[in-house]
């Protein structure tokens, strides 16, 4: 009834000679009792929200969060890009700018599309902006990119997790990056097998990434982690298109991510108690934002009993 | 494998006001469930947070998100960040509690939302499982307790007469778990735990049997 593994997706793609985006659209029609037109239009609306957020974050002086600890940096990237002297080249700078812009809008309580989460909302727009420019994608191709990404994301969400509180940042930005890598391969004309390879390599390269938001806010380091998510996706897609392979199959990488997530202490799963959040500056920022009545105990990091029953 | 995510729009989406899909959009969704199940004027709201929700609700806007849901807003509503003030201006009394105990429903992103007026109370224990998706694992309808397994869709129907078999005929093929029936006096309350979203025609048909139907 549902594609439960990436192996299932690849087998169906081979048997039906259909791209993964098409397989998932057909699954959605069956499960949601909606028409193809409605489903396509809904994804189109998500695409528009993604475009709008990326533009908003990099326009004028940009946006600033209520706490003042993030904002305005997408604009710095845009201005730097315009000088044309970046080290990583305009393509990467475009991905970086759109990733930061989207997550700055999110931190500023603007409207975004969660892909798969709000904290990782900048990763896919970063990837999509680059493949759109490099491959001259039309709107329909961009919508297909999102469907293909969602097919891989749904398998991660059901087989493992996509929440920082249960799996760390590897489950959020790691998943988004892997979804983006696979979708980039499909719109670039790669095979479903290559898409799965790109997915596996992108997720492998972000395994172990912790969720340690300063003051519990989706700002530091979340915004810039979307840069690594977007850039990592593009490099994984290129590796797969060049013929590199992961050795470890995508489905096994997902289960490795799940086990790592389960083994992370609670302090590194979106509690704002460990990692960067527990540094002297992280704690000082939390005090400054929320005043004196804060309870942060860096010792908790070594003191993690199994909190989930 | 749980298959709790069954739509592409659980993954690409929701469109929402930031900053967190689990702690903001998911919190709106749990609040929304409480709003729909209570469906009566609200006098007080008590929100009890556990684990990650208890540690980070302030930073993630979880407070305004839960209250936005309780007021019936959707996650992309521009009024979401002002929901607490809006509710208090309507005379609703609101309390947030950071509970230091482990989540009673076994998930780090747990909120228990209690709505109350002079006639009745309702408590919903929900958890936000990521990307804006939620599970409802316990509901206390004024003393009647249901413990669904978590995943939506769920349907609650109240009726004076016995309508269990009629509901089975409409929804039975789509049951994920057997129907649960609890009784308050002569009132029957039914819980239907479904595999897939019901068809609109099915809901219409069921509402002809009892208007008092809430589809989550």
Interface residues (C-beta under 8 A of the other chain):
Chain A: X2 X4 X24 X25 X28 X31 X32 X33 X39 X42 X43 X45 X46 X49 X65 X105 X106 X107 X108 X109 X110 X111 X112 X113 X114 X115 X116 X117 X118 X119 X121 X124 X146 X147 X149 X150 X151 X153 X154 X157 X158 X159 X161 X162 X163 X164 X165 X166 X171 X172 X179 X213 X215 X216 X217 X218 X219 X266 X269 X270 X271 X272 X273 X289 X290 X307 X308 X309
Chain B: X1 X2 X3 X4 X5 X6 X7 X8 X9 X10 X11 X12 X13 X14 X15 X16 X17 X18 X19 X20 X21 X22 X23 X24 X25 X51 X52 X55 X56 X57 X58 X59 X60 X61 X76 X80 X81 X102 X103 X106 X107 X108 X109 X128 X129 X130 X131 X132 X133 X196 X197 X199
